[in-house]
Amino acid sequence: MAGRRNFLKQSLATAAGLISSAELSAASLGSTVRPVANKHAQSNTKSVAPIRFSVIGLNHGHIYGQTEAVIRNGGQLVSFYAKEAELVSAFSKRHPDAKLARSEKEILEDSSIQLIVSASIPIDRAPLGIQVMKHGKDFMVDKPGIVTLEQLAEVRKVQNETKRIYSIMYSERFENRATVRAGELVKAGAIGKVIQTIGLGPHRINLKSRPEWFFDTKNYGGIICDIGSHQFDQFLFFTESTSADVVASQVGNVHYSQYAKFEDFGDVIVRGNGGTGYIRVDWFTPDGLNTWGDGRLTILGTEGYIELRKNVDIAGHAGGNHLFLVDKKETRYIDCSKDPLPYGEQLINDINNRTETAMTQAHCFLATELALKAQASAQKLSLKK
């Protein structure tokens, strides 16, 4: 816990410095919006002890970001396994030094492996994670890491018995630099006490590239369980809620009627002991946008608010990782594109030290539990054609 306290202390000091700094850029984005120079970039030199890890399951492209998060922070990719020849070929080209294992069992029984990373078909993730933990290894999985409440109960049971790490990589927070910066600013008191988060997670459907399993909720748990899990993670994190209830939720397949078991829209109202939240997710990003989705997060505080444009700023800033901060004095813009991403380093330290600096296990499971409950209780939305 000492490492976590030191990290938070450093983060608060850095964020406070950003808020109070008089050395703001003179460039203007309008009469009221002032850009803040990025002083947050850190050296890529890492002091973490290296770990050996393997990959099982390549069914979602997130596996590349997950793998890179471990490698760039001292992880050695030893081996990987997948059933699909085309996925194996693509992964081998990106990571030619990794050994292709003959089976999952070969990796699970390799005593030198500390961590297994996976982006298998969502319904298969919890059963794999259970086996990983029973073999004495830690597990880092793509979201949704668990797709039914029954799976969640079993994962919690085995995690409690084994004390292994079951980490779901909520990449819209962990792998988005603007969201990381927002966390530091909020903890520094930049906008007072957080009252509400509004998380919008639109995605482009890319029909031609989607595998068959993608169109059946049985395989991915439903739209709120799947892409909505990111938003529950952010709601809990920014409001510092340790308990919460789903107030209302709804899901629907309002456009893609050719896929009878698919969901393309969902939204949720959630209330926690630290704040409230609204979540909307959908598969309606139009082809005219130059990225897969205009992901946004608004964090409302008692003394101001922060808005994140995660992947694109349609008002004109290039690239992603845009943060706008409004307080009692002014409106500021912060380019977070070169900020560090601490999750991978923290996770490796947690594996080595048996700590919880990347994410507590309670938080990880609560975010998933809320998504699963919202999915299970969601009213079915039906719109006129």
Backbone torsions as a table, in degrees:
resi	resn	phi	psi	omega
1	MET	NA	-23.3	178.9
2	ALA	-62.5	-38.7	179.5
3	GLY	-63.1	-40.1	178.7
4	ARG	-64.2	-42.1	179.5
5	ARG	-62.9	-41.2	179.5
6	ASN	-65.1	-40.2	179.6
7	PHE	-62.9	-45.8	180.0
8	LEU	-64.1	-39.2	179.7
9	LYS	-62.0	-43.9	179.3
10	GLN	-66.1	-40.7	-179.1
11	SER	-63.6	-42.3	-179.9
12	LEU	-64.8	-40.8	-179.9
13	ALA	-64.8	-41.6	179.3
14	THR	-64.4	-46.9	-178.5
15	ALA	-64.4	-40.7	179.4
16	ALA	-62.9	-35.8	178.2
17	GLY	-64.9	-36.8	178.7
18	LEU	-66.0	-38.0	-177.8
19	ILE	-69.2	-39.2	-172.5
20	SER	-95.4	-5.9	-173.9
21	SER	-62.1	136.7	177.0
22	ALA	-91.0	-5.0	-175.8
23	GLU	-93.3	58.7	179.6
24	LEU	-84.7	149.2	179.6
25	SER	-62.2	145.8	180.0
26	ALA	-83.9	-10.2	179.6
27	ALA	-63.4	147.4	-176.7
28	SER	-122.0	142.0	175.2
29	LEU	-109.0	21.0	-173.9
30	GLY	135.6	178.9	-174.0
31	SER	-70.9	-21.3	-175.2
32	THR	-120.6	-12.5	-176.2
33	VAL	-100.3	119.8	-176.8
34	ARG	-114.4	124.6	178.2
35	PRO	-74.1	144.0	178.3
36	VAL	-106.2	130.0	178.7
37	ALA	-62.7	143.1	-179.0
38	ASN	-84.5	107.7	177.8
39	LYS	-110.2	14.7	-169.6
40	HIS	-99.7	-10.4	-177.6
41	ALA	-60.9	139.9	-179.4
42	GLN	-120.5	164.4	175.8
43	SER	-65.6	148.5	176.8
44	ASN	-79.8	-4.1	179.1
45	THR	-67.4	125.3	-176.9
46	LYS	-112.6	145.8	-179.6
47	SER	-107.2	4.4	-177.0
48	VAL	-72.3	149.5	175.9
49	ALA	-72.3	136.8	-176.9
50	PRO	-68.0	155.0	174.3
51	ILE	-129.2	161.6	173.9
52	ARG	-105.5	132.4	-178.3
53	PHE	-140.7	161.9	178.0
54	SER	-133.7	165.8	-178.5
55	VAL	-121.1	134.0	172.6
56	ILE	-130.3	118.6	178.4
57	GLY	96.8	116.9	-174.4
58	LEU	-124.3	25.1	-168.6
59	ASN	-76.1	-11.0	174.5
60	HIS	-127.9	142.0	-178.7
61	GLY	-61.3	-15.4	176.2
62	HIS	-58.7	-18.7	-177.8
63	ILE	-59.2	-29.8	-178.9
64	TYR	-71.0	-41.4	176.1
65	GLY	-67.5	-38.5	177.6
66	GLN	-61.9	-47.5	-178.8
67	THR	-62.5	-43.8	-178.7
68	GLU	-65.6	-35.4	179.0
69	ALA	-60.3	-34.2	178.3
70	VAL	-79.4	-44.0	-177.5
71	ILE	-62.1	-45.0	-174.7
72	ARG	-71.3	-6.4	179.4
73	ASN	-117.0	20.1	172.7
74	GLY	107.8	9.7	178.7
75	GLY	-87.8	139.6	175.9
76	GLN	-104.0	114.4	178.2
77	LEU	-76.9	114.1	-174.2
78	VAL	-93.6	-47.2	-173.3
79	SER	-155.5	168.8	177.3
80	PHE	-153.2	161.1	178.4
81	TYR	-148.9	139.1	171.0
82	ALA	-155.2	155.2	-178.5
83	LYS	-82.6	-26.6	-170.9
84	GLU	-88.3	119.8	-174.9
85	ALA	-60.7	-39.7	-177.7
86	GLU	-68.6	-34.2	177.7
87	LEU	-71.9	-37.8	176.7
88	VAL	-61.7	-44.1	-178.6
89	SER	-61.5	-45.1	-178.8
90	ALA	-65.5	-41.9	-179.3
91	PHE	-67.4	-38.4	179.3
92	SER	-61.7	-36.3	178.7
93	LYS	-66.5	-35.3	179.0
94	ARG	-78.3	-31.0	-176.3
95	HIS	-133.2	70.1	-173.7
96	PRO	-64.8	-20.8	-177.8
97	ASP	-84.5	-10.1	-179.3
98	ALA	-81.3	138.2	-179.6
99	LYS	-80.2	135.5	173.3
100	LEU	-82.7	112.8	-179.7
101	ALA	-75.0	158.6	-179.2
102	ARG	-81.4	-20.4	-177.5
103	SER	-164.9	166.5	172.0
104	GLU	-61.0	-39.9	-177.7
105	LYS	-57.2	-39.9	179.7
106	GLU	-58.2	-40.4	179.5
107	ILE	-74.5	-45.0	-178.2
108	LEU	-59.4	-33.9	-176.5
109	GLU	-93.7	4.7	175.5
110	ASP	-81.8	106.7	-174.4
111	SER	-68.8	-13.1	-179.5
112	SER	-83.1	-12.5	-177.3
113	ILE	-86.4	127.9	-179.8
114	GLN	-98.1	-29.9	-173.3
115	LEU	-136.4	139.8	171.2
116	ILE	-119.1	133.1	-178.2
117	VAL	-111.9	138.9	-175.8
118	SER	-145.4	144.6	167.0
119	ALA	-138.7	52.0	178.0
120	SER	-73.1	-179.8	174.8
121	ILE	-57.3	131.9	-169.9
122	PRO	-50.5	-39.3	-177.9
123	ILE	-64.8	-21.0	-178.6
124	ASP	-91.9	-5.7	-171.3
125	ARG	-71.9	-47.2	-179.7
126	ALA	-62.9	-46.9	177.1
127	PRO	-57.7	-39.0	176.8
128	LEU	-65.3	-45.6	-179.5
129	GLY	-59.7	-36.9	177.2
130	ILE	-62.4	-43.9	178.0
131	GLN	-65.5	-38.8	178.2
132	VAL	-59.1	-48.9	-179.0
133	MET	-65.1	-38.8	179.0
134	LYS	-65.9	-22.8	176.5
135	HIS	-91.5	12.4	173.7
136	GLY	77.5	24.4	-179.0
137	LYS	-119.6	159.3	174.9
138	ASP	-89.9	160.3	-170.5
139	PHE	-133.9	128.9	172.7
140	MET	-123.9	118.5	-170.6
141	VAL	-125.8	149.4	175.1
142	ASP	-66.3	157.3	174.2
143	LYS	-82.7	152.0	-10.4
144	PRO	-72.9	131.4	-177.1
145	GLY	-79.7	-13.7	-176.9
146	ILE	-151.9	136.2	-172.3
147	VAL	-118.0	-1.9	174.2
148	THR	-140.7	157.4	177.4
149	LEU	-66.2	-29.7	176.7
150	GLU	-66.5	-43.2	175.4
151	GLN	-60.7	-42.4	-179.2
152	LEU	-60.2	-43.2	180.0
153	ALA	-60.6	-41.9	-178.9
154	GLU	-71.0	-40.4	178.1
155	VAL	-62.0	-45.7	178.4
156	ARG	-58.8	-42.8	-179.1
157	LYS	-61.1	-49.5	-177.2
158	VAL	-69.9	-36.6	178.0
159	GLN	-64.1	-40.7	179.0
160	ASN	-65.9	-36.4	179.6
161	GLU	-72.3	-40.1	-173.5
162	THR	-93.4	-22.8	-176.0
163	LYS	62.5	24.0	174.9
164	ARG	-83.7	163.9	179.4
165	ILE	-88.3	128.4	172.8
166	TYR	-117.7	95.6	-172.8
167	SER	-107.9	119.3	174.7
168	ILE	-92.3	122.9	-176.7
169	MET	-81.8	94.3	175.2
170	TYR	-79.1	85.8	-166.9
171	SER	-68.3	-22.1	179.5
172	GLU	-69.1	-14.6	170.1
173	ARG	-104.9	-53.0	-172.7
174	PHE	-68.9	-30.8	-175.9
175	GLU	-111.2	16.9	174.7
176	ASN	-117.5	117.8	-171.5
177	ARG	-66.2	-35.8	179.3
178	ALA	-66.6	-35.0	-179.9
179	THR	-70.8	-37.8	175.3
180	VAL	-60.8	-46.2	179.3
181	ARG	-62.5	-41.6	179.1
182	ALA	-58.2	-39.0	177.9
183	GLY	-60.8	-40.7	179.3
184	GLU	-67.4	-41.4	179.8
185	LEU	-65.5	-41.9	179.1
186	VAL	-63.5	-44.3	179.6
187	LYS	-64.7	-27.4	177.7
188	ALA	-79.6	-4.4	178.4
189	GLY	86.0	19.5	-174.4
190	ALA	-61.7	-28.9	-179.5
191	ILE	-125.8	21.3	180.0
192	GLY	75.2	-151.6	178.5
193	LYS	-81.3	132.2	179.2
194	VAL	-72.7	132.2	179.9
195	ILE	-103.3	-41.6	-174.3
196	GLN	-152.2	148.6	167.8
197	THR	-117.0	143.9	172.8
198	ILE	-122.7	111.2	-177.5
199	GLY	-111.8	125.0	179.8
200	LEU	-115.9	123.5	-177.1
201	GLY	-124.8	69.0	176.7
202	PRO	-76.6	145.6	179.7
203	HIS	-134.1	152.7	173.0
204	ARG	-87.6	136.5	-171.4
205	ILE	-80.6	-31.7	177.9
206	ASN	46.7	60.3	-171.6
207	LEU	-52.7	-43.3	-173.1
208	LYS	-67.0	-23.9	-176.4
209	SER	-96.7	-1.6	-174.8
210	ARG	-86.7	135.5	176.9
211	PRO	-74.1	166.5	-175.6
212	GLU	-59.8	-37.7	-176.6
213	TRP	-63.1	-23.8	-176.4
214	PHE	-61.3	-26.1	-172.3
215	PHE	-97.6	11.6	179.0
216	ASP	-124.3	117.0	-176.9
217	THR	-58.0	-25.2	177.9
218	LYS	-57.3	-33.6	-175.2
219	ASN	-82.8	-26.8	-176.1
220	TYR	-124.6	0.5	173.6
221	GLY	87.8	-8.8	-176.2
222	GLY	104.7	161.7	-171.1
223	ILE	-65.3	-36.0	179.3
224	ILE	-71.6	-42.0	176.2
225	CYS	-60.0	-40.6	-173.8
226	ASP	-78.4	-90.6	-174.3
227	ILE	-74.8	-18.3	176.2
228	GLY	-70.6	-20.3	-178.5
229	SER	-61.2	-33.7	175.0
230	HIS	-55.7	-44.6	-172.4
231	GLN	-71.3	-34.9	176.0
232	PHE	-66.3	-38.9	176.3
233	ASP	-58.6	-46.4	-178.2
234	GLN	-68.5	-39.2	176.9
235	PHE	-57.6	-49.6	-179.6
236	LEU	-63.6	-42.1	-176.3
237	PHE	-65.1	-49.7	-173.5
238	PHE	-77.2	-29.7	177.0
239	THR	-88.9	-7.8	-176.3
240	GLU	56.6	35.4	177.5
241	SER	-78.7	136.0	176.4
242	THR	-111.0	-4.9	171.4
243	SER	-148.1	151.9	-177.5
244	ALA	-163.1	160.2	178.0
245	ASP	-132.0	148.0	174.1
246	VAL	-83.2	121.1	-179.9
247	VAL	-82.0	-45.4	-179.9
248	ALA	-160.7	150.2	176.7
249	SER	-153.6	154.3	177.1
250	GLN	-150.2	150.0	178.2
251	VAL	-138.3	160.1	177.2
252	GLY	-164.8	161.5	168.7
253	ASN	-115.5	89.9	-169.4
254	VAL	-95.5	-6.5	-175.3
255	HIS	-135.8	-35.3	-172.0
256	TYR	-99.4	64.0	-175.6
257	SER	-65.6	-17.1	178.1
258	GLN	-70.2	-13.1	177.0
259	TYR	-115.6	92.2	-169.9
260	ALA	-64.6	-25.0	-176.5
261	LYS	-106.6	24.2	-177.6
262	PHE	-108.4	155.5	173.1
263	GLU	-126.7	132.2	-177.2
264	ASP	-116.6	-2.0	-179.2
265	PHE	-149.5	143.1	173.3
266	GLY	-161.1	148.0	172.4
267	ASP	-147.7	160.2	-170.5
268	VAL	-146.3	142.8	164.2
269	ILE	-110.3	129.4	-177.3
270	VAL	-130.3	145.8	-179.9
271	ARG	-130.3	125.7	-179.8
272	GLY	-117.9	176.0	178.5
273	ASN	-77.9	-0.9	176.2
274	GLY	-119.4	-8.5	-178.3
275	GLY	167.8	-175.5	-179.9
276	THR	-118.6	166.9	-179.6
277	GLY	-152.0	152.2	171.2
278	TYR	-126.4	137.4	-176.1
279	ILE	-131.1	134.2	172.3
280	ARG	-135.9	130.9	178.0
281	VAL	-131.7	149.2	-178.6
282	ASP	-162.8	169.3	177.4
283	TRP	-115.6	45.9	-173.8
284	PHE	-120.6	23.2	174.7
285	THR	-63.9	122.1	-177.7
286	PRO	-76.1	156.8	-178.3
287	ASP	-64.0	-19.1	-179.2
288	GLY	-71.9	-12.3	177.9
289	LEU	-86.0	141.6	-174.4
290	ASN	-86.6	18.3	175.5
291	THR	-149.6	172.9	-173.4
292	TRP	-72.0	-18.1	179.6
293	GLY	-177.0	141.4	179.0
294	ASP	-86.5	69.7	-179.3
295	GLY	-65.9	130.3	-176.6
296	ARG	-135.6	150.2	174.7
297	LEU	-141.8	127.3	173.5
298	THR	-112.6	129.2	-179.1
299	ILE	-116.8	110.5	-177.2
300	LEU	-95.0	125.4	177.2
301	GLY	-119.6	172.6	-179.9
302	THR	-72.3	-18.3	-176.7
303	GLU	-119.1	7.9	-179.3
304	GLY	159.8	-169.7	177.3
305	TYR	-148.9	159.3	176.6
306	ILE	-122.0	135.5	171.2
307	GLU	-121.0	132.1	178.0
308	LEU	-108.8	131.1	167.5
309	ARG	-110.5	99.6	-164.9
310	LYS	-72.6	-42.7	-172.1
311	ASN	-112.2	-22.0	-176.2
312	VAL	-161.2	146.1	171.7
313	ASP	-114.1	102.8	-175.4
314	ILE	-68.2	-7.9	176.4
315	ALA	-81.7	-13.0	172.5
316	GLY	139.4	-21.0	178.5
317	HIS	-66.5	140.5	-178.7
318	ALA	-75.7	153.2	173.0
319	GLY	71.0	-154.2	-178.9
320	GLY	-124.0	-165.2	177.1
321	ASN	63.3	51.4	-179.3
322	HIS	-101.3	134.0	179.5
323	LEU	-128.0	128.6	175.3
324	PHE	-115.0	129.5	-178.7
325	LEU	-122.9	126.4	178.4
326	VAL	-120.8	122.6	177.0
327	ASP	-128.2	-161.6	-175.8
328	LYS	-73.7	-12.1	-175.9
329	LYS	-102.4	-40.4	-172.4
330	GLU	-168.7	-179.3	174.0
331	THR	-113.5	129.0	-176.8
332	ARG	-127.1	150.5	175.9
333	TYR	-113.8	135.2	178.6
334	ILE	-126.0	121.7	174.3
335	ASP	-83.9	113.6	-175.6
336	CYS	-103.9	14.7	-170.7
337	SER	-65.6	-16.9	179.8
338	LYS	-113.9	11.0	178.7
339	ASP	-69.2	154.9	178.7
340	PRO	-75.9	160.9	175.7
341	LEU	-117.9	100.3	-169.8
342	PRO	-81.4	-11.6	-172.2
343	TYR	-55.3	-48.6	-176.7
344	GLY	-61.1	-44.2	178.4
345	GLU	-64.0	-43.7	-179.8
346	GLN	-64.2	-40.8	-179.7
347	LEU	-63.4	-43.2	178.9
348	ILE	-63.1	-41.4	176.2
349	ASN	-62.7	-38.3	178.0
350	ASP	-64.3	-39.2	178.1
351	ILE	-63.7	-42.7	-178.9
352	ASN	-73.5	-35.5	-171.4
353	ASN	-108.4	-3.9	-178.3
354	ARG	58.1	47.3	179.3
355	THR	-113.8	-175.1	-178.4
356	GLU	-134.2	54.7	-177.3
357	THR	-86.4	-29.5	179.8
358	ALA	-72.4	-44.0	-179.1
359	MET	-172.6	136.1	176.8
360	THR	-72.6	151.6	178.4
361	GLN	-64.8	-34.7	178.2
362	ALA	-62.1	-43.7	178.5
363	HIS	-63.6	-46.6	-179.1
364	CYS	-54.9	-48.5	-177.3
365	PHE	-73.3	-35.1	-179.4
366	LEU	-66.7	-40.7	177.4
367	ALA	-58.9	-42.8	178.2
368	THR	-68.0	-42.3	179.7
369	GLU	-59.3	-43.6	179.5
370	LEU	-63.3	-42.6	178.8
371	ALA	-62.4	-42.7	-179.5
372	LEU	-67.0	-40.8	178.7
373	LYS	-68.0	-39.8	177.6
374	ALA	-63.9	-39.4	177.9
375	GLN	-64.9	-46.0	-176.2
376	ALA	-66.1	-33.4	-176.1
377	SER	-97.5	2.6	-173.6
378	ALA	-66.4	134.8	171.7
379	GLN	-74.4	147.7	-179.1
380	LYS	-85.7	126.0	-178.3
381	LEU	-91.7	129.8	178.0
382	SER	-132.0	119.0	-177.8
383	LEU	-109.8	150.4	176.4
384	LYS	-64.1	139.0	178.3
385	LYS	-79.1	NA	NA
